[in-house]
Amino acid sequence: MKHSQLFIDSLFHPKKLAGYRLLSIGKTIQYVFLLIAIITLYSFIQFLTGVSTTSLNIEGLSEYIQDIQWILYPFALLLLTVTTTFLLFIRISIYALVGIFLLKILSRRGEYRHMWRTAALTITWSTLLTIVFSLIHLPGTLSTLIGIVITVSLLFIATTKYPKIQKK
């Protein structure tokens, strides 16, 4: 399974996401790290442009930044990568927990590990929309709320395709 196919299916085919619950965890984590790379790259570019515009406003700071930028930029990139990784894995885990509740409500069969893989793929839309919303300067609370609604909706659609629990 190629990452491009996972990306396309996570954007346009939410019903297929339930089938990807059987995907290996290694492939799923690789996909998550590709999302992390996209977010980190965008954030780092924002950081670079933000430092250059704000440092021109304060006298002396631009000289200081020029002196330490060989330390500042790699450290900023490392810090962005670590925090983005931590936060995205926590978000996926929380969505997987919500998915488990959806499985219980809909009387579907599944485990946390399956739902974690599904949640890792459903988070694609909210990740990309976060970038778009920051470009158009949408308030953080509203963009977060829209991301949550979209992710839980996609998770619900994928959950309906999980196998039903057999009645005894």
C-alpha positions, -999 to 999 in steps of 0.1 A, spaced: 0 0 0 14 33 -11 12 64 11 -3 84 -18 -32 59 -20 -37 62 18 -37 99 15 -63 99 -14 -85 74 4 -84 93 37 -95 124 19 -121 111 -5 -131 76 5 -140 75 42 -158 42 39 -125 25 29 -109 36 62 -125 8 81 -107 -17 58 -74 -1 66 -78 -11 103 -60 -43 93 -30 -23 79 3 -28 96 10 -4 124 44 4 108 27 17 76 2 37 97 29 53 117 48 61 86 17 79 73 14 98 106 50 109 103 43 122 68 15 143 82 39 155 110 65 164 83 39 185 65 28 203 96 64 208 108 75 222 74 47 246 73 53 257 109 90 261 103 84 283 72 59 304 93 86 307 120 112 318 95 90 344 80 77 355 114 113 360 128 124 380 98 94 404 99 94 409 137 132 412 140 131 442 117 108 460 141 132 458 171 166 474 169 195 452 179 174 420 178 182 415 141 219 416 148 215 391 177 194 368 155 220 369 128 247 359 153 228 329 167 207 318 138 230 287 133 217 276 167 182 291 166 169 275 134 179 239 140 167 241 176 134 255 164 130 228 138 137 201 164 113 216 189 86 220 163 90 183 152 89 170 188 59 190 199 40 183 167 47 146 170 36 146 206 4 165 200 -6 146 169 -2 112 186 -23 124 215 -50 137 192 -51 104 173 -53 85 206 -82 106 218 -100 102 185 -94 64 188 -110 65 222 -140 84 208 -141 57 180 -143 30 206 -174 46 221 -189 48 186 -182 11 182 -200 4 214 -230 26 205 -233 11 170 -228 -25 183 -197 -30 160 -168 -52 165 -133 -37 169 -104 -31 192 -85 1 202 -56 -8 179 -80 -10 150 -96 23 158 -62 39 164 -53 31 128 -86 44 115 -83 76 135 -48 81 122 -62 82 87 -93 103 95 -72 131 110 -59 140 75 -87 165 67 -83 183 100 -46 185 96 -48 200 62 -76 224 72 -55 236 101 -29 248 77 -55 264 54 -73 281 84 -40 296 96 -35 311 61 -68 328 61 -65 338 98 -95 319 111 -97 320 150 -81 290 166 -112 279 185 -133 279 154 -108 260 134 -103 234 162 -141 229 164 -144 225 127 -115 200 127 -131 180 155 -165 178 138 -149 167 105 -127 141 122 -155 126 143 -178 126 113 -153 107 92 -147 84 121 -184 77 124 -186 69 87 -157 45 90 -171 29 121 -204 21 103 -183 -2 80 -168 -22 109 -184 -57 112 -214 -60 134 -214 -79 167 -230 -113 164 -261 -118 185 -260 -149 207 
